[in-house]
Amino acid sequence: MKKTRDPGGIEREMQLAARRRADQQARRIRWDRLLQARKDYVSWTEFYFWARSIMEADAGISDWLGGILKERTPGFIEYDLAYRGAHPKQKSLPWQRLTEWINENIFESAHREGWLEAITFYAARDLRSQRAMAYWMECRTLWRQQRPHSYPLFEEWRQSAEDRDFAPILLPEISAIVQSSKRVSIERLAAEVERYVDWEAFAYWARSPLVEGGGLPPEVERELQARCPGFLDQDQGLRGNDPPGKPQSWVRLLAWGEEQFFSNAKKEGWLDAVLFHAANHPRKVRTSEYWAHWDNQWSRDPKAPYPSFDKWRKDADDYVEEASN
């Protein structure tokens, strides 16, 4: 019998391939530049879905929307007209060309330098982007049934998207994050994400000698005693239970930090939202990549002077791969 491939498996393979391309491109850009670009792209994604909602309801670009687009996206109307003139037999889908215009003009540097996917892959998975897409789907259904007398302005539409409960129609894992995010203000969540990224950077700094199992460099032992009082004694008592060749000290350090430093988020039920956003934070990703690079060098000469955390963190922030790699 001929075997058929699982469509879900094919989709997962495609997602993994897209993520690998995004991560490869991201390594060539400073993390702070990448973070700002992703934030900007999320805002443009919201604008795109608002404009698309109206374009679909009007079956084109009305004079009212055209005036706004001329102000927000100067040159797009002409770009769309030129495309339709060159492809008269194609069905007019101006929202597709709006995406093209945004990518090629607003994010021209990323498009030209070859790291646009490093922006779009993660921006599309941002909760704001997910909410905007879900609200666009709702508007498309409702406005097909009854075209509104007037359309909401972009900021009104964006706020409505933020206020809606779209958890039931999102992917289960995204739905869970959306629900937990509602238990905390946006500002507090963002602050805790930054704090978690800082904590994890410290854990990465201490990781190599910690899992090595020998004596810790004085700098690492001193910092762990100061920041994590009691952890080293606790960890020493648990090392004997670790699987052979698989020390768990670093895992225990991360868990210790979550219990000690993020206990409120855990008790209030939104720690998973912190972990979700931190996992995709460009600074966190860059730190983990730098650690892999640095650990390979340190393992060759573990007796060399150990860098301070501030020095190590700065080197991690500055770490960028060459395009040839």
Secondary structure, 3 states (H helix, E strand, C coil): CCCCCCHHHHHHHHHHHHHHHHHHHHCCCCHHHHHHHHHHHHHHHHHHHHHHHHHHHHCCCCHHHHHHHHHHCCCHHHHHHHHHHHCCCCCCCHHHHHHHHHHHHHCHHHHHHCCHHHHHHHHCCCHHHHHHHHHHHHHHHHHHHCCCCCCCCHHHHHHHHHHCCCHHHCCHHHHHHHHHHCCCCHHHHHHHHHHHHHHHHHHHHHHHHHHHCCCCCHHHHHHHHHHCCCHHHHHHHHHHHCCCCCCCHHHHHHHHHHHHHCHHHHHHCCHHHHHHHHHCCHHHHHHHHHHHHHHHHHCCCCCCCCCCHHHHHHHHHHCCCCCCC
